Amino acid sequence: MFFDFFEIFLLSAIQGISEFIPVSSSAHLFLISDIYNFNVQSLLTDIGLHLGSLLAIITYFHSDLRNIFKNKNLLFLMIFGSVPVIIIGAILYQTNLISYLRNIEIIAWTTLIFAILLYFADKVKVDKKLNAKKLDLKTIFIIGCFQILALVPGVSRSGIVITAGRFLRFDRYDSTKISFYLSIPVIAGASFLGLKDLYKETVDFNAIILFTVLLSYLFSYFTIKYFLIFIKKFDLKFFVVYRILLSILLFSIVYF
């Protein structure tokens, strides 16, 4: 039982932290699962991890979300920007094509390539007139199309949205907020797909699942909070360097 809770702690930490910073949660979860054969990892555990992250972002941005629901245009843009990745993701999921993308070699290359892309995006001059509240249909569609790339492990959903936002001359903080807003429909969609499959299985709800949701929530909440503080004061070089070092490690595993 102790090891089960330790595994949940580790999975929740990886999910909660890497979901909202530009390092790819799917890549880290895949890699740690590939290295260590978890006893507790299951469809229900995955749903619990995503549910915790979803509740965290809704809780943290509750006041923003109330304003969004009052602002029908912004709510529409948030949903519209998530449609491309939800449609393509559902197709890849239903056809099981997504499984062909989950290997260390692909993760190594995407981790490196999108680190370099993030580096150059972060050099783009900011348009001080732009902020997360001034999104339009064209801008959100471009960002939404970029987000499709996050279906490939190693790209990072938050990373690619921040990259797109910076290329479109939003500052780091607003690019990150856009990333957080767009994460709500995407994480909710992933949870829905999991719940849909859950009906086909015999499910045993227990304390471990509740522990999964709680820990994922806590790690996600504090990551959101402190990443927003970080992004106001520092650039994204730390994450670029981290991704490059990780890719070198992965290349050494694949090719040597």
Contacts in CASP RR format, 6 or more apart in sequence:
PFRMAT RR
TARGET T0000
AUTHOR 0000-0000-0000
METHOD contacts of the structure
MODEL  1
MFFDFFEIFLLSAIQGISEFIPVSSSAHLFLISDIYNFNVQSLLTDIGLH
LGSLLAIITYFHSDLRNIFKNKNLLFLMIFGSVPVIIIGAILYQTNLISY
LRNIEIIAWTTLIFAILLYFADKVKVDKKLNAKKLDLKTIFIIGCFQILA
LVPGVSRSGIVITAGRFLRFDRYDSTKISFYLSIPVIAGASFLGLKDLYK
ETVDFNAIILFTVLLSYLFSYFTIKYFLIFIKKFDLKFFVVYRILLSILL
FSIVYF
3 39 0 8 1.000
4 39 0 8 1.000
4 40 0 8 1.000
4 208 0 8 1.000
5 208 0 8 1.000
5 211 0 8 1.000
7 38 0 8 1.000
7 39 0 8 1.000
7 40 0 8 1.000
7 41 0 8 1.000
8 40 0 8 1.000
8 45 0 8 1.000
8 208 0 8 1.000
8 211 0 8 1.000
8 212 0 8 1.000
8 215 0 8 1.000
9 215 0 8 1.000
10 32 0 8 1.000
11 29 0 8 1.000
11 32 0 8 1.000
11 38 0 8 1.000
11 40 0 8 1.000
11 41 0 8 1.000
11 45 0 8 1.000
11 49 0 8 1.000
11 212 0 8 1.000
12 49 0 8 1.000
12 212 0 8 1.000
12 215 0 8 1.000
12 216 0 8 1.000
12 218 0 8 1.000
12 219 0 8 1.000
13 215 0 8 1.000
13 219 0 8 1.000
14 25 0 8 1.000
14 28 0 8 1.000
14 29 0 8 1.000
14 32 0 8 1.000
15 25 0 8 1.000
15 29 0 8 1.000
15 49 0 8 1.000
15 50 0 8 1.000
15 53 0 8 1.000
15 216 0 8 1.000
15 219 0 8 1.000
15 220 0 8 1.000
16 25 0 8 1.000
16 49 0 8 1.000
16 53 0 8 1.000
16 56 0 8 1.000
16 216 0 8 1.000
16 219 0 8 1.000
16 220 0 8 1.000
16 223 0 8 1.000
17 219 0 8 1.000
17 223 0 8 1.000
18 24 0 8 1.000
18 25 0 8 1.000
18 27 0 8 1.000
18 28 0 8 1.000
18 29 0 8 1.000
18 156 0 8 1.000
19 25 0 8 1.000
19 53 0 8 1.000
19 157 0 8 1.000
19 158 0 8 1.000
19 183 0 8 1.000
19 187 0 8 1.000
19 220 0 8 1.000
19 223 0 8 1.000
20 53 0 8 1.000
20 57 0 8 1.000
20 158 0 8 1.000
20 179 0 8 1.000
20 180 0 8 1.000
20 183 0 8 1.000
20 220 0 8 1.000
20 223 0 8 1.000
20 224 0 8 1.000
20 227 0 8 1.000
21 158 0 8 1.000
21 159 0 8 1.000
21 223 0 8 1.000
21 227 0 8 1.000
21 239 0 8 1.000
22 118 0 8 1.000
22 156 0 8 1.000
22 158 0 8 1.000
22 159 0 8 1.000
22 162 0 8 1.000
22 163 0 8 1.000
22 236 0 8 1.000
22 239 0 8 1.000
22 243 0 8 1.000
23 156 0 8 1.000
23 159 0 8 1.000
23 239 0 8 1.000
23 242 0 8 1.000
23 243 0 8 1.000
23 246 0 8 1.000
24 107 0 8 1.000
24 110 0 8 1.000
24 111 0 8 1.000
24 150 0 8 1.000
24 153 0 8 1.000
24 154 0 8 1.000
24 155 0 8 1.000
24 156 0 8 1.000
24 157 0 8 1.000
24 159 0 8 1.000
25 156 0 8 1.000
25 157 0 8 1.000
26 153 0 8 1.000
26 154 0 8 1.000
27 107 0 8 1.000
27 110 0 8 1.000
27 111 0 8 1.000
27 153 0 8 1.000
27 154 0 8 1.000
27 156 0 8 1.000
30 102 0 8 1.000
30 107 0 8 1.000
30 153 0 8 1.000
31 104 0 8 1.000
31 107 0 8 1.000
31 250 0 8 1.000
33 41 0 8 1.000
34 104 0 8 1.000
40 208 0 8 1.000
43 194 0 8 1.000
43 197 0 8 1.000
43 198 0 8 1.000
43 201 0 8 1.000
44 198 0 8 1.000
44 201 0 8 1.000
44 203 0 8 1.000
44 205 0 8 1.000
44 209 0 8 1.000
45 208 0 8 1.000
45 209 0 8 1.000
45 212 0 8 1.000
46 194 0 8 1.000
47 191 0 8 1.000
47 194 0 8 1.000
47 195 0 8 1.000
47 198 0 8 1.000
48 191 0 8 1.000
48 209 0 8 1.000
48 212 0 8 1.000
48 213 0 8 1.000
48 216 0 8 1.000
49 212 0 8 1.000
49 216 0 8 1.000
50 187 0 8 1.000
50 190 0 8 1.000
50 191 0 8 1.000
50 216 0 8 1.000
51 191 0 8 1.000
51 213 0 8 1.000
51 216 0 8 1.000
52 212 0 8 1.000
52 213 0 8 1.000
52 214 0 8 1.000
52 216 0 8 1.000
52 217 0 8 1.000
52 220 0 8 1.000
53 183 0 8 1.000
53 187 0 8 1.000
53 216 0 8 1.000
53 217 0 8 1.000
53 220 0 8 1.000
54 184 0 8 1.000
54 187 0 8 1.000
54 188 0 8 1.000
54 191 0 8 1.000
55 213 0 8 1.000
55 217 0 8 1.000
55 220 0 8 1.000
56 216 0 8 1.000
56 217 0 8 1.000
56 218 0 8 1.000
56 220 0 8 1.000
56 221 0 8 1.000
56 224 0 8 1.000
57 180 0 8 1.000
57 183 0 8 1.000
57 184 0 8 1.000
57 187 0 8 1.000
57 220 0 8 1.000
57 224 0 8 1.000
58 65 0 8 1.000
58 184 0 8 1.000
59 217 0 8 1.000
59 221 0 8 1.000
60 221 0 8 1.000
60 224 0 8 1.000
60 225 0 8 1.000
61 180 0 8 1.000
61 181 0 8 1.000
64 181 0 8 1.000
65 184 0 8 1.000
67 74 0 8 1.000
68 74 0 8 1.000
68 75 0 8 1.000
68 78 0 8 1.000
68 181 0 8 1.000
69 75 0 8 1.000
74 133 0 8 1.000
74 135 0 8 1.000
77 135 0 8 1.000
77 136 0 8 1.000
77 137 0 8 1.000
77 140 0 8 1.000
78 140 0 8 1.000
78 181 0 8 1.000
78 182 0 8 1.000
78 184 0 8 1.000
78 185 0 8 1.000
79 185 0 8 1.000
80 137 0 8 1.000
80 140 0 8 1.000
80 141 0 8 1.000
81 140 0 8 1.000
81 141 0 8 1.000
81 143 0 8 1.000
81 144 0 8 1.000
81 147 0 8 1.000
81 182 0 8 1.000
81 185 0 8 1.000
82 144 0 8 1.000
82 147 0 8 1.000
82 182 0 8 1.000
82 185 0 8 1.000
82 186 0 8 1.000
83 144 0 8 1.000
84 141 0 8 1.000
84 144 0 8 1.000
84 145 0 8 1.000
84 147 0 8 1.000
84 148 0 8 1.000
85 144 0 8 1.000
85 147 0 8 1.000
85 148 0 8 1.000
85 150 0 8 1.000
85 151 0 8 1.000
85 157 0 8 1.000
85 186 0 8 1.000
86 185 0 8 1.000
86 186 0 8 1.000
86 189 0 8 1.000
88 148 0 8 1.000
88 151 0 8 1.000
89 98 0 8 1.000
89 148 0 8 1.000
89 151 0 8 1.000
90 193 0 8 1.000
91 97 0 8 1.000
92 98 0 8 1.000
92 101 0 8 1.000
92 151 0 8 1.000
93 193 0 8 1.000
98 151 0 8 1.000
101 151 0 8 1.000
101 152 0 8 1.000
101 153 0 8 1.000
102 153 0 8 1.000
104 250 0 8 1.000
104 253 0 8 1.000
104 254 0 8 1.000
105 250 0 8 1.000
105 254 0 8 1.000
106 152 0 8 1.000
106 153 0 8 1.000
106 154 0 8 1.000
107 153 0 8 1.000
107 154 0 8 1.000
107 250 0 8 1.000
108 247 0 8 1.000
108 250 0 8 1.000
108 251 0 8 1.000
108 253 0 8 1.000
108 254 0 8 1.000
109 247 0 8 1.000
110 152 0 8 1.000
110 153 0 8 1.000
110 154 0 8 1.000
110 155 0 8 1.000
111 154 0 8 1.000
111 243 0 8 1.000
111 246 0 8 1.000
111 247 0 8 1.000
111 250 0 8 1.000
112 243 0 8 1.000
112 244 0 8 1.000
112 247 0 8 1.000
112 251 0 8 1.000
114 149 0 8 1.000
114 154 0 8 1.000
114 155 0 8 1.000
114 156 0 8 1.000
114 159 0 8 1.000
114 160 0 8 1.000
114 163 0 8 1.000
114 243 0 8 1.000
115 239 0 8 1.000
115 240 0 8 1.000
115 243 0 8 1.000
115 244 0 8 1.000
115 247 0 8 1.000
116 240 0 8 1.000
117 163 0 8 1.000
118 159 0 8 1.000
118 162 0 8 1.000
118 163 0 8 1.000
118 166 0 8 1.000
118 236 0 8 1.000
118 239 0 8 1.000
118 240 0 8 1.000
118 243 0 8 1.000
119 236 0 8 1.000
119 237 0 8 1.000
119 240 0 8 1.000
121 162 0 8 1.000
121 163 0 8 1.000
121 164 0 8 1.000
121 165 0 8 1.000
121 166 0 8 1.000
121 167 0 8 1.000
122 166 0 8 1.000
122 172 0 8 1.000
122 235 0 8 1.000
122 236 0 8 1.000
122 237 0 8 1.000
122 240 0 8 1.000
124 166 0 8 1.000
124 167 0 8 1.000
124 169 0 8 1.000
125 169 0 8 1.000
126 169 0 8 1.000
126 170 0 8 1.000
126 171 0 8 1.000
127 169 0 8 1.000
127 170 0 8 1.000
128 171 0 8 1.000
130 168 0 8 1.000
130 169 0 8 1.000
130 170 0 8 1.000
130 171 0 8 1.000
130 174 0 8 1.000
131 170 0 8 1.000
131 171 0 8 1.000
131 174 0 8 1.000
132 170 0 8 1.000
132 174 0 8 1.000
132 177 0 8 1.000
132 178 0 8 1.000
132 181 0 8 1.000
135 178 0 8 1.000
139 168 0 8 1.000
142 164 0 8 1.000
142 168 0 8 1.000
143 161 0 8 1.000
143 164 0 8 1.000
143 165 0 8 1.000
143 168 0 8 1.000
143 178 0 8 1.000
143 182 0 8 1.000
144 161 0 8 1.000
144 164 0 8 1.000
144 182 0 8 1.000
146 160 0 8 1.000
146 161 0 8 1.000
146 163 0 8 1.000
146 164 0 8 1.000
147 157 0 8 1.000
147 160 0 8 1.000
147 161 0 8 1.000
147 164 0 8 1.000
147 182 0 8 1.000
147 186 0 8 1.000
149 155 0 8 1.000
149 160 0 8 1.000
150 156 0 8 1.000
150 157 0 8 1.000
150 159 0 8 1.000
150 160 0 8 1.000
150 161 0 8 1.000
157 179 0 8 1.000
157 183 0 8 1.000
157 186 0 8 1.000
158 176 0 8 1.000
158 179 0 8 1.000
158 180 0 8 1.000
158 183 0 8 1.000
159 179 0 8 1.000
161 175 0 8 1.000
161 178 0 8 1.000
161 179 0 8 1.000
161 182 0 8 1.000
162 172 0 8 1.000
162 175 0 8 1.000
162 176 0 8 1.000
162 179 0 8 1.000
162 236 0 8 1.000
164 175 0 8 1.000
165 174 0 8 1.000
165 175 0 8 1.000
165 178 0 8 1.000
166 172 0 8 1.000
166 175 0 8 1.000
170 178 0 8 1.000
172 231 0 8 1.000
172 232 0 8 1.000
172 235 0 8 1.000
172 236 0 8 1.000
173 228 0 8 1.000
173 231 0 8 1.000
173 232 0 8 1.000
176 227 0 8 1.000
176 228 0 8 1.000
176 231 0 8 1.000
177 228 0 8 1.000
180 224 0 8 1.000
END
